[in-house]
Amino acid sequence: MGIMHLVWHDRRYAAWDSFEPEPYLSSSCRKRSKCSATLRHRHRDHAHILLTRKAGRGQTSWCAGRLRD
């Protein structure tokens, strides 16, 4: 599918680490206690999915035959 990593509920699941969960804070936050509620909320109520460039263009084997020009 071309997923590099996803972030949800203050955890990152990275392809390069077998999608094992690890604690995650935005690069804008030095410490959890100093991070704004708004910024932390962005990573708690929905998922962020980072795709490879090929996946973003629909050029992975998973996309083959699914997308139309």
Contacts in CASP RR format, 6 or more apart in sequence:
PFRMAT RR
TARGET T0000
AUTHOR 0000-0000-0000
METHOD contacts of the structure
MODEL  1
MGIMHLVWHDRRYAAWDSFEPEPYLSSSCRKRSKCSATLRHRHRDHAHIL
LTRKAGRGQTSWCAGRLRD
1 51 0 8 1.000
1 55 0 8 1.000
1 60 0 8 1.000
1 62 0 8 1.000
2 15 0 8 1.000
2 51 0 8 1.000
2 52 0 8 1.000
2 54 0 8 1.000
2 55 0 8 1.000
2 60 0 8 1.000
2 62 0 8 1.000
3 15 0 8 1.000
3 49 0 8 1.000
3 50 0 8 1.000
3 51 0 8 1.000
3 52 0 8 1.000
3 55 0 8 1.000
4 14 0 8 1.000
4 15 0 8 1.000
4 16 0 8 1.000
4 50 0 8 1.000
4 51 0 8 1.000
4 52 0 8 1.000
5 12 0 8 1.000
5 13 0 8 1.000
5 14 0 8 1.000
5 15 0 8 1.000
5 16 0 8 1.000
5 50 0 8 1.000
6 12 0 8 1.000
6 13 0 8 1.000
6 47 0 8 1.000
6 48 0 8 1.000
6 49 0 8 1.000
6 50 0 8 1.000
7 13 0 8 1.000
7 24 0 8 1.000
7 43 0 8 1.000
7 47 0 8 1.000
7 48 0 8 1.000
8 43 0 8 1.000
8 44 0 8 1.000
8 46 0 8 1.000
8 47 0 8 1.000
8 48 0 8 1.000
9 43 0 8 1.000
9 44 0 8 1.000
10 23 0 8 1.000
10 24 0 8 1.000
10 25 0 8 1.000
10 40 0 8 1.000
10 43 0 8 1.000
10 44 0 8 1.000
11 21 0 8 1.000
11 22 0 8 1.000
11 23 0 8 1.000
11 24 0 8 1.000
12 21 0 8 1.000
12 22 0 8 1.000
12 23 0 8 1.000
12 24 0 8 1.000
13 19 0 8 1.000
13 20 0 8 1.000
13 21 0 8 1.000
13 22 0 8 1.000
14 20 0 8 1.000
14 22 0 8 1.000
24 43 0 8 1.000
25 31 0 8 1.000
25 32 0 8 1.000
25 35 0 8 1.000
26 35 0 8 1.000
26 39 0 8 1.000
26 40 0 8 1.000
26 42 0 8 1.000
26 43 0 8 1.000
28 35 0 8 1.000
28 39 0 8 1.000
29 35 0 8 1.000
29 36 0 8 1.000
29 39 0 8 1.000
29 40 0 8 1.000
32 40 0 8 1.000
42 48 0 8 1.000
52 60 0 8 1.000
54 60 0 8 1.000
55 62 0 8 1.000
55 63 0 8 1.000
58 67 0 8 1.000
END
